[in-house]
Every structure is written in structure tokens, then in C-alpha cells.
């Protein structure tokens, strides 16, 4: 199980524990809004997030993500699953 931290969390707040969920699903659980005009289908690219640490705890980029030519440490929140245990 991994702990996910969002920049919107107040300083000192603990991350939420998640496993096998997408970053978008984890964000919704905490009330953090990530824009996703396509409803999480990987079609709009609006849910791009920057991963600051813990990339090794995430699924490999999907073919859908690769179509968007994302930069280093950028992922689509709707396509990226949390699969490891550590801080993200």
C-alpha cells in the first residue's frame, strides 16, 4: 500500500493510503479536484499530473499516455495506477 500526497494537503497532513487505484480515483477520495473532461477515459489529457517522487510505485505508462508525449515525470492521473508501496 502506498501513501499519496497532493500539493493541496496542508503542511504536516498525512497522505492517504491507496493500492491499485488510479491517481484520479485517489484524488477524488480526498476531495482534491483534478480536471478530467473525458471522465477518466484517457481521451482529453486534462488530468496530467507531475510526479515528484515515488514513480517506481506506479504502473508503467499506458499506450494511451504515450500518445500524449508527456514530459519527464508527467503522467495522466486517470491512467496511472498505484501499484507499489511507498510515498508518492
C-alpha positions as CSV (number, residue, x, y, z in Angstrom):
1,X,0.0,0.0,0.0
2,X,1.3,3.4,-0.9
3,X,0.7,6.9,0.6
4,X,-0.2,9.6,-1.8
5,X,0.4,13.3,-1.1
6,X,-1.2,16.1,-3.0
7,X,0.1,19.7,-3.0
8,X,-3.3,20.8,-1.7
9,X,-2.7,19.0,1.6
10,X,-1.9,21.3,4.4
11,X,1.6,21.1,5.8
12,X,2.0,18.1,8.1
13,X,-1.1,16.3,6.9
14,X,-0.5,12.6,6.3
15,X,-1.0,11.1,2.9
16,X,-3.9,8.7,2.1
17,X,-3.2,5.0,1.8
18,X,-4.1,3.5,-1.6
19,X,-3.4,0.5,-3.7
20,X,-4.4,-0.4,-7.2
21,X,-6.4,2.8,-7.7
22,X,-5.6,5.4,-10.3
23,X,-4.2,8.8,-9.1
24,X,-7.5,10.3,-10.2
25,X,-9.5,7.9,-8.0
26,X,-7.3,8.7,-5.1
27,X,-7.7,12.4,-5.6
28,X,-11.5,12.1,-5.7
29,X,-11.4,10.2,-2.3
30,X,-9.7,13.2,-0.7
31,X,-11.7,15.9,-2.3
32,X,-8.8,17.1,-4.5
33,X,-10.1,18.1,-7.9
34,X,-8.2,17.0,-11.0
35,X,-9.8,18.1,-14.2
36,X,-10.9,15.2,-16.4
37,X,-13.2,16.3,-19.1
38,X,-13.4,12.8,-20.7
39,X,-14.4,11.2,-17.4
40,X,-11.2,9.3,-16.9
41,X,-11.1,7.6,-20.3
42,X,-7.6,9.0,-21.3
43,X,-9.0,11.0,-24.2
44,X,-8.6,14.6,-23.2
45,X,-5.2,14.8,-21.5
46,X,-6.5,17.4,-19.0
47,X,-5.6,15.2,-15.9
48,X,-1.9,15.5,-16.4
49,X,-0.1,15.5,-13.1
50,X,3.6,15.9,-12.2
51,X,5.1,13.1,-10.1
52,X,7.6,14.5,-7.6
53,X,8.7,11.2,-6.1
54,X,7.7,7.5,-5.9
55,X,7.4,6.9,-9.7
56,X,8.6,3.3,-9.0
57,X,5.3,2.7,-7.2
58,X,3.3,3.5,-10.3
59,X,2.2,1.4,-13.2
60,X,4.1,1.7,-16.4
61,X,2.9,4.3,-18.9
62,X,-0.1,3.0,-20.9
63,X,-0.3,3.2,-24.7
64,X,-2.9,5.9,-24.2
65,X,-0.5,8.0,-22.1
66,X,2.3,7.6,-24.7
67,X,0.1,9.2,-27.4
68,X,0.2,12.5,-25.4
69,X,4.0,12.7,-25.5
70,X,4.2,13.7,-21.8
71,X,7.3,15.1,-20.3
72,X,9.6,13.6,-17.7
73,X,7.7,12.8,-14.5
74,X,4.4,13.7,-16.1
75,X,1.5,11.2,-16.1
76,X,-2.2,11.1,-16.8
77,X,-4.0,10.7,-13.4
78,X,-6.8,8.6,-15.0
79,X,-4.4,6.1,-16.5
80,X,-1.7,5.8,-13.8
81,X,-2.3,3.1,-11.2
82,X,-0.6,3.0,-7.8
83,X,0.9,-0.5,-7.6
84,X,3.8,-0.3,-5.1
85,X,4.2,0.6,-1.5
86,X,5.9,3.9,-0.7
87,X,5.3,7.6,-0.8
88,X,4.1,9.2,-4.0
